[in-house]
Amino acid sequence: TSNNLKRFIKLTKDKNYTEIIYFLLPENDFIDNKNDLKLNKGLKKKDKMLKENYKKSFKEIMILYGSSYFYSYNLLRTIKFFIYEGSDYYQDNSFQYKNKKVINKILDNVFEVLSTEEKEKTLIIIPSRGDMTYQKNNTEKNYKQLYWYNEVYKRSKDNNVKLIDLMDFTNLDIQYKYFLNCDPHWNKYGNEFAAKIYLENIK
């Protein structure tokens, strides 16, 4: 979300446009920002060690420099998805995420974009396949009662943003139908489904 905000300010903010459609994918956005906070903490630790002329171990070098120069988080997320899909992994991740500090940082970025006045604005929340599986198997755990969703709802209302939660429209009994077989991205059916829901809700 921080990169989205930077790109928006640099490339779009002052241009002539009439509408903003923002896609929020909690599984990616929450984890990315959580890891960014950890990375920044690690980089500060690295700087402190350099100033103190601290002799780092090989493991510390791999963690600090590897996380600085190689984008490995996508790989780790993919591995986690295949291992933990629909299991305890989702109890405190994605739609079930609960870290208020990270959530507020994410939503500050999102709604700085969506605070733009005199534009049509839509925020679309995208569930992952794991979210849909978890929701089907844990119907008593309503994510709409959690902090992140209440904040999204409140901020959307305050900024005159139309909020579309695609989970409300998905058929959880056929969640496999929306996604590619080879990875957790949406397939043609899933993308057409999302487009249809968007078009129907902006009428």
C-alpha positions as CSV (number, residue, x, y, z in Angstrom):
1,T,0.0,0.0,0.0
2,S,2.9,2.4,0.6
3,N,4.1,1.8,-3.0
4,N,0.6,2.3,-4.3
5,L,0.5,5.6,-2.5
6,K,3.9,6.7,-3.9
7,R,2.9,5.8,-7.4
8,F,-0.4,7.5,-7.1
9,I,1.2,10.8,-5.9
10,K,3.9,10.7,-8.6
11,L,2.0,9.5,-11.6
12,T,-1.7,10.1,-11.1
13,K,-2.7,12.6,-8.4
14,D,-2.5,15.7,-10.5
15,K,-3.8,14.1,-13.7
16,N,-7.2,14.5,-15.3
17,Y,-9.3,11.4,-14.2
18,T,-12.8,10.9,-12.9
19,E,-12.7,7.6,-10.9
20,I,-10.5,5.6,-8.5
21,I,-11.0,1.9,-8.1
22,Y,-8.8,0.5,-5.3
23,F,-8.4,-3.2,-4.8
24,L,-7.5,-4.3,-1.3
25,L,-6.2,-7.9,-0.9
26,P,-5.8,-8.4,2.8
27,E,-3.7,-11.6,2.5
28,N,-1.0,-9.7,0.6
29,D,-1.4,-6.2,2.0
30,F,-1.4,-7.1,5.7
31,I,1.5,-9.5,5.4
32,D,3.5,-7.1,3.2
33,N,3.2,-4.2,5.6
34,K,3.9,-6.5,8.6
35,N,7.1,-7.6,6.9
36,D,8.0,-4.0,6.0
37,L,7.9,-3.1,9.6
38,K,10.1,-6.1,10.5
39,L,12.4,-5.2,7.6
40,N,12.8,-1.6,8.8
41,K,13.5,-2.8,12.3
42,G,16.1,-5.1,10.9
43,L,17.7,-2.4,8.8
44,K,17.9,-0.1,11.8
45,K,19.6,-2.9,13.7
46,K,22.0,-3.4,10.8
47,D,22.9,0.3,10.9
48,K,23.5,0.2,14.6
49,M,25.7,-2.8,14.3
50,L,27.8,-1.1,11.6
51,K,28.2,2.0,13.7
52,E,29.3,-0.1,16.6
53,N,31.7,-2.1,14.4
54,Y,29.9,-5.2,15.4
55,K,31.1,-8.4,13.8
56,K,28.1,-10.0,12.3
57,S,27.5,-13.7,12.0
58,F,26.9,-15.3,8.6
59,K,23.3,-15.8,9.5
60,E,22.8,-12.2,10.4
61,I,24.4,-11.1,7.1
62,M,22.1,-13.4,5.1
63,I,19.0,-12.1,6.9
64,L,19.9,-8.4,6.9
65,Y,21.3,-8.1,3.4
66,G,19.1,-10.8,1.8
67,S,16.0,-9.0,3.0
68,S,17.4,-5.7,1.8
69,Y,18.2,-6.7,-1.8
70,F,16.0,-9.8,-2.6
71,Y,12.2,-9.8,-2.8
72,S,11.6,-13.1,-1.2
73,Y,8.3,-12.5,0.5
74,N,6.2,-13.6,-2.5
75,L,7.9,-16.9,-2.5
76,L,7.4,-17.4,1.2
77,R,3.7,-16.4,0.9
78,T,3.2,-18.9,-1.9
79,I,4.8,-21.7,0.1
80,K,2.7,-20.8,3.2
81,F,-0.4,-20.8,1.0
82,F,0.2,-24.3,-0.3
83,I,1.1,-25.7,3.1
84,Y,-1.4,-23.9,5.3
85,E,-4.4,-23.1,3.1
86,G,-7.7,-23.4,5.1
87,S,-5.8,-24.3,8.3
88,D,-4.6,-22.5,11.4
89,Y,-2.5,-20.2,9.3
90,Y,-5.6,-18.0,8.6
91,Q,-6.6,-17.6,12.3
92,D,-4.5,-14.4,12.5
93,N,-3.8,-13.6,8.9
94,S,-5.6,-12.1,5.9
95,F,-9.3,-11.6,6.7
96,Q,-8.6,-12.7,10.3
97,Y,-5.7,-10.3,10.8
98,K,-5.7,-8.4,14.1
99,N,-2.5,-6.3,14.5
100,K,-4.0,-2.8,14.8
101,K,-0.7,-1.0,14.3
102,V,-0.2,-2.6,10.9
103,I,-3.8,-2.2,10.0
104,N,-3.8,1.5,10.7
105,K,-0.6,2.0,8.7
106,I,-2.2,0.2,5.7
107,L,-5.5,2.0,5.9
108,D,-3.7,5.4,6.2
109,N,-2.0,4.7,2.9
110,V,-5.2,3.4,1.2
111,F,-7.4,6.3,2.3
112,E,-4.9,8.9,1.6
113,V,-5.5,7.9,-2.0
114,L,-9.2,7.6,-1.5
115,S,-9.5,10.9,0.3
116,T,-9.3,12.7,-3.0
117,E,-12.4,14.9,-3.4
118,E,-14.8,15.2,-6.3
119,K,-14.0,11.8,-7.7
120,E,-16.0,8.6,-7.9
121,K,-14.3,6.2,-5.5
122,T,-14.7,2.4,-5.0
123,L,-12.9,0.1,-2.7
124,I,-13.1,-3.6,-3.6
125,I,-12.0,-6.1,-0.9
126,I,-10.7,-9.3,-2.5
127,P,-10.7,-12.6,-0.6
128,S,-8.1,-15.2,-1.4
129,R,-8.9,-18.9,-1.9
130,G,-7.7,-19.6,1.6
131,D,-10.0,-16.9,3.0
132,M,-13.0,-18.5,1.3
133,T,-12.0,-21.9,2.5
134,Y,-11.5,-20.7,6.1
135,Q,-14.8,-18.8,6.0
136,K,-16.7,-21.9,4.8
137,N,-15.2,-24.0,7.6
138,N,-15.4,-21.4,10.4
139,T,-18.8,-19.7,9.9
140,E,-18.9,-18.6,13.5
141,K,-15.8,-16.4,13.1
142,N,-17.3,-13.3,11.4
143,Y,-14.4,-11.1,10.1
144,K,-16.8,-8.2,9.8
145,Q,-16.7,-7.9,13.6
146,L,-12.9,-7.4,13.5
147,Y,-11.1,-4.1,13.8
148,W,-9.8,-4.0,10.3
149,Y,-13.2,-4.4,8.6
150,N,-14.9,-1.9,11.0
151,E,-12.1,0.6,10.1
152,V,-12.5,0.0,6.4
153,Y,-16.3,0.5,6.7
154,K,-16.0,3.7,8.8
155,R,-13.3,5.3,6.7
156,S,-15.1,4.4,3.5
157,K,-18.3,6.1,4.8
158,D,-16.3,9.2,6.0
159,N,-14.6,9.6,2.6
160,N,-17.7,8.9,0.4
161,V,-16.2,5.6,-0.9
162,K,-18.4,2.8,-2.3
163,L,-17.3,-0.4,-0.5
164,I,-17.7,-3.8,-2.2
165,D,-16.7,-6.9,-0.3
166,L,-16.4,-9.7,-2.9
167,M,-16.8,-12.3,-0.1
168,D,-20.4,-11.3,0.1
169,F,-21.0,-12.5,-3.4
170,T,-18.8,-15.6,-3.7
171,N,-20.2,-19.2,-3.6
172,L,-18.0,-20.8,-0.9
173,D,-19.1,-24.3,-2.0
174,I,-17.3,-23.8,-5.3
175,Q,-14.4,-21.6,-4.2
176,Y,-12.0,-23.6,-6.4
177,K,-13.9,-22.4,-9.5
178,Y,-12.5,-18.8,-9.1
179,F,-8.8,-19.7,-9.1
180,L,-6.1,-21.1,-11.3
181,N,-5.1,-24.7,-10.7
182,C,-1.4,-23.9,-10.7
183,D,-1.4,-21.0,-8.2
184,P,-3.7,-18.9,-6.0
185,H,-4.4,-16.2,-8.5
186,W,-7.9,-15.7,-10.0
187,N,-8.7,-17.3,-13.4
188,K,-10.9,-16.0,-16.2
189,Y,-14.0,-17.0,-14.4
190,G,-12.9,-15.2,-11.2
191,N,-12.0,-12.0,-12.9
192,E,-15.2,-11.9,-14.9
193,F,-17.1,-12.5,-11.6
194,A,-15.4,-9.6,-10.0
195,A,-16.0,-7.3,-12.9
196,K,-19.7,-8.3,-13.0
197,I,-20.1,-7.5,-9.3
198,Y,-18.4,-4.2,-9.7
199,L,-20.6,-3.1,-12.6
200,E,-23.8,-4.2,-10.9
201,N,-22.9,-2.3,-7.7
202,I,-22.1,1.1,-9.4
203,K,-25.4,1.4,-11.2
